[in-house]
């Protein structure tokens, strides 16, 4: 399965990982993050049990999407 994941350090210092359902949306978020001056990278995989992130949001979920405001993190 080809996952669409990005990882960045938010302005708060938290490590944030976001998963998307499509490339177009992932690239839009990646561009906004980079344009804010933060480093952002596409990662091939992420496992909540074994990989580190202060916040993981599955942006495919309407509930997660409603709770996550990118502007609060950049």
N, CA, C and O of each residue as an XYZ file, in Angstrom:
296
protein
N       0.849     -1.182      0.000
C       0.000      0.000      0.000
C       0.894      1.245      0.000
O       1.842      1.335      0.780
N       0.591      2.178     -0.858
C       1.356      3.412     -0.983
C       0.724      4.478     -0.089
O      -0.311      5.050     -0.430
N       1.346      4.734      1.041
C       0.794      5.715      1.982
C       1.274      7.114      1.637
O       2.372      7.290      1.109
N       0.454      8.100      1.934
C       0.760      9.502      1.665
C       0.953     10.204      3.005
O      -0.012     10.641      3.633
N       2.212     10.307      3.435
C       2.554     10.804      4.763
C       3.542     11.956      4.673
O       4.468     11.931      3.863
N       3.337     12.965      5.510
C       4.336     14.018      5.669
C       4.642     14.177      7.149
O       3.807     13.912      8.014
N       5.876     14.622      7.414
C       6.334     14.823      8.795
C       6.994     16.191      8.868
O       7.773     16.562      7.991
N       6.675     16.942      9.925
C       7.312     18.242     10.112
C       7.366     18.589     11.585
O       6.569     18.102     12.387
N       8.335     19.451     11.932
C       8.408     20.000     13.275
C       7.615     21.297     13.272
O       7.951     22.243     12.560
N       6.567     21.331     14.071
C       5.693     22.503     14.146
C       6.408     23.649     14.850
O       7.450     23.448     15.475
N       5.849     24.844     14.748
C       6.445     26.017     15.404
C       6.518     25.832     16.914
O       7.310     26.494     17.584
N       5.697     24.935     17.451
C       5.693     24.645     18.884
C       6.809     23.682     19.278
O       7.065     23.472     20.463
N       7.479     23.091     18.266
C       8.525     22.107     18.537
C       8.028     20.675     18.495
O       8.828     19.742     18.568
N       6.729     20.486     18.379
C       6.167     19.135     18.300
C       6.452     18.512     16.934
O       6.445     19.204     15.916
N       6.697     17.224     16.922
C       6.847     16.477     15.679
C       5.464     15.993     15.255
O       4.813     15.235     15.974
N       5.023     16.437     14.081
C       3.683     16.145     13.588
C       3.776     15.284     12.340
O       4.571     15.558     11.441
N       2.951     14.232     12.290
C       2.841     13.384     11.107
C       1.387     13.418     10.653
O       0.468     13.214     11.447
N       1.195     13.680      9.358
C      -0.139     13.728      8.768
C      -0.232     12.694      7.660
O       0.692     12.550      6.858
N      -1.354     11.970      7.613
C      -1.590     11.009      6.541
C      -2.782     11.477      5.711
O      -3.800     11.908      6.253
N      -2.641     11.385      4.391
C      -3.658     11.875      3.471
C      -4.166     10.758      2.579
O      -3.525      9.717      2.436
N      -5.320     10.987      1.984
C      -5.920     10.018      1.082
C      -5.477     10.188     -0.354
O      -5.643      9.277     -1.166
N      -4.903     11.363     -0.687
C      -4.473     11.569     -2.069
C      -3.243     12.479     -2.111
O      -2.992     13.262     -1.195
N      -2.501     12.351     -3.185
C      -1.248     13.097     -3.371
C      -1.504     14.600     -3.450
O      -0.751     15.386     -2.875
N      -2.548     15.001     -4.149
C      -2.823     16.428     -4.356
C      -2.964     17.156     -3.022
O      -2.354     18.206     -2.815
N      -3.760     16.603     -2.126
C      -3.961     17.235     -0.819
C      -2.669     17.225      0.003
O      -2.350     18.208      0.672
N      -1.934     16.124     -0.048
C      -0.671     16.041      0.684
C       0.287     17.132      0.209
O       0.925     17.795      1.026
N       0.392     17.321     -1.114
C       1.282     18.333     -1.672
C       0.845     19.749     -1.279
O       1.695     20.614     -1.068
N      -0.464     19.996     -1.178
C      -0.961     21.309     -0.752
C      -0.512     21.622      0.672
O      -0.056     22.729      0.957
N      -0.642     20.644      1.561
C      -0.209     20.841      2.943
C       1.304     21.004      3.012
O       1.808     21.874      3.722
N       2.026     20.166      2.273
C       3.487     20.232      2.267
C       3.949     21.629      1.816
O       4.864     22.204      2.407
N       3.322     22.157      0.787
C       3.695     23.479      0.285
C       3.415     24.577      1.317
O       4.237     25.474      1.504
N       2.264     24.509      1.982
C       1.932     25.507      3.014
C       2.944     25.467      4.154
O       3.367     26.507      4.660
N       3.326     24.263      4.549
C       4.281     24.110      5.647
C       5.641     24.680      5.243
O       6.247     25.438      6.000
N       6.114     24.320      4.062
C       7.407     24.814      3.598
C       7.392     26.325      3.396
O       8.378     26.997      3.698
N       6.288     26.865      2.890
C       6.173     28.313      2.689
C       6.164     29.084      4.007
O       6.442     30.283      4.029
N       5.845     28.397      5.104
C       5.860     29.047      6.417
C       7.277     29.073      7.005
O       7.503     29.658      8.065
N       8.236     28.431      6.306
C       9.617     28.413      6.769
C       9.996     27.171      7.553
O      11.122     27.067      8.039
N       9.077     26.229      7.684
C       9.364     24.991      8.414
C       9.819     23.909      7.452
O       9.440     23.902      6.281
N      10.634     22.998      7.956
C      11.047     21.854      7.148
C       9.943     20.812      7.158
O       9.313     20.568      8.187
N       9.718     20.211      6.026
C       8.677     19.192      5.881
C       9.196     18.130      4.938
O       9.844     18.442      3.939
N       8.916     16.878      5.250
C       9.376     15.807      4.380
C       8.287     14.755      4.194
O       7.481     14.497      5.087
N       8.293     14.164      3.011
C       7.426     13.032      2.715
C       8.123     11.803      3.280
O       9.318     11.605      3.056
N       7.385     10.981      4.010
C       7.964      9.758      4.568
C       7.230      8.547      3.977
O       6.041      8.632      3.670
N       7.930      7.433      3.821
C       7.318      6.278      3.158
C       6.357      5.491      4.035
O       5.438      4.849      3.525
N       6.559      5.534      5.352
C       5.735      4.714      6.231
C       5.745      5.290      7.630
O       6.646      6.047      7.990
N       4.744      4.935      8.421
C       4.663      5.363      9.807
C       3.858      4.329     10.571
O       2.816      3.870     10.102
N       4.342      3.964     11.746
C       3.651      3.021     12.611
C       3.476      3.683     13.970
O       4.461      4.015     14.630
N       2.248      3.875     14.387
C       1.947      4.572     15.640
C       2.611      3.891     16.831
O       3.009      4.564     17.781
N       2.736      2.578     16.794
C       3.308      1.832     17.918
C       4.831      1.945     17.991
O       5.400      1.868     19.080
N       5.497      2.126     16.854
C       6.953      2.029     16.850
C       7.675      3.305     16.438
O       8.841      3.480     16.790
N       7.025      4.194     15.709
C       7.657      5.430     15.258
C       7.244      6.580     16.160
O       6.156      6.566     16.735
N       8.111      7.572     16.283
C       7.836      8.696     17.174
C       7.139      9.842     16.445
O       7.529     10.245     15.349
N       6.112     10.339     17.084
C       5.468     11.594     16.678
C       4.724     12.103     17.900
O       4.122     11.323     18.638
N       4.766     13.416     18.112
C       3.986     13.994     19.205
C       2.511     14.050     18.831
O       1.634     14.005     19.693
N       2.253     14.150     17.524
C       0.876     14.195     17.033
C       0.812     13.473     15.697
O       1.576     13.780     14.782
N      -0.099     12.513     15.585
C      -0.382     11.848     14.321
C      -1.846     12.091     14.002
O      -2.724     11.813     14.818
N      -2.101     12.608     12.814
C      -3.478     12.855     12.395
C      -3.724     12.160     11.064
O      -2.973     12.341     10.106
N      -4.777     11.368     11.019
C      -5.189     10.702      9.787
C      -6.177     11.626      9.091
O      -7.367     11.629      9.405
N      -5.674     12.408      8.146
C      -6.483     13.422      7.487
C      -7.505     12.824      6.523
O      -8.265     13.559      5.893
N      -7.529     11.513      6.405
C      -8.582     10.847      5.630
C      -9.875     10.812      6.422
O     -10.952     10.633      5.853
N      -9.773     10.982      7.724
C     -10.924     10.928      8.628
C     -11.569     12.317      8.765
O     -10.867     13.281      9.073
N     -12.875     12.442      8.547
C     -13.546     13.731      8.721
C     -13.394     14.289     10.142
O     -13.311     15.504     10.322
N     -13.358     13.420     11.138
C     -13.211     13.863     12.520
C     -11.829     14.490     12.744
O     -11.721     15.552     13.357
N     -10.785     13.838     12.250
C      -9.434     14.383     12.387
C      -9.308     15.690     11.612
O      -8.719     16.655     12.099
N      -9.857     15.713     10.422
C      -9.808     16.915      9.593
C     -10.471     18.101     10.306
O      -9.972     19.225     10.250
N     -11.579     17.845     10.965
C     -12.300     18.904     11.673
C     -11.505     19.407     12.879
O     -11.601     20.582     13.234
N     -10.730     18.542     13.502
C      -9.979     18.901     14.706
C      -8.631     19.564     14.409
O      -8.096     20.271     15.263
N      -8.084     19.350     13.234
C      -6.737     19.822     12.931
C      -6.776     21.079     12.080
O      -7.321     21.079     10.977
N      -6.187     22.158     12.608
C      -6.061     23.400     11.859
C      -4.571     23.646     11.635
O      -3.840     23.958     12.574
N      -4.133     23.506     10.406
C      -2.709     23.643     10.083
C      -2.145     24.976     10.540
O      -0.996     25.041     10.977
N      -2.920     26.025     10.448
C      -2.432     27.356     10.844
C      -2.034     27.421     12.316
O      -1.205     28.251     12.687
N      -2.602     26.572     13.154
C      -2.212     26.537     14.562
C      -0.808     25.957     14.750
O      -0.183     26.164     15.790
N      -0.321     25.241     13.757
C       0.951     24.520     13.873
C       2.078     25.168     13.095
O       3.249     24.875     13.339
N       1.740     26.052     12.155
C       2.787     26.683     11.365
C       2.882     28.160     11.720
O       3.711     28.877     11.159
